[in-house]
Amino acid sequence: KQWYQRRVRGGPKQQKIRVQNGAEVFAESGLQNDPSVKVYRDHRGVVYAVTLGYVDIAAGKNSYYKLQVLQSGPTRFQLFRAWGRIGVAGIGGTSFDSFVSAVGATELFRSLYADKSGNEWGEP
């Protein structure tokens, strides 16, 4: 286990973050303090977690989209998603999709990543 502290503007002065398998479990999932949950890392060492941001200054638009494959057992995988406006509380949402294998979760992750970013997961 690794613990890091970061300062959060508008919140507590310090917040502990549990980093396991090379990434933090996103706090929006509500699972960040569950020791049985970790971010999935495949056999090549690829961590399935990303935060995407979109900003259009001319139109005054901004948003974020988070994707993360979580593992809580040998046959328990979830794709967690969070989205909203940057810096605006109360706009956005979260969802979980459950899978019995990493294959289904990573396929949906890759598909959503390509849809949102226009890139294939793993492209340089």
C-alpha positions, 0 to 999 in steps of 0.5 A: 500500500502506498498513501499520498497526501494532496491539497484540495482547494475548497475541501479539507486541507489534506486528503489521503489517497490510497494508491494500489497497483499504480493508481488511485481508486477515484474518490467518486466511486465511493470505493477508495477506502475499500482495501479489497478494491484495486485498479486493474493492471493487465499482464503487460502492466497497463493500468486501466484508469484515465481522466479526460478533459474537454475545454472550449474557451470560445464556447465557454464549455468544459467537462471531464470524463473518468474511466477506471476498471476496478477489480475486487476479486478474481472474478469481480470487475467493474467499469467505473465512470464519472463525468461532469463540468470542471469546477461545478458541483452537482452537474454530472454523474457516475455509473458502474458496469459489472463483469466476471472477467477483465476481458469484458471490462477492458473491452468496454473501457477501450470502446468508451475511451475511443468514443470520448477521445477519438484515439485508441487506448495505448496509442502514443 
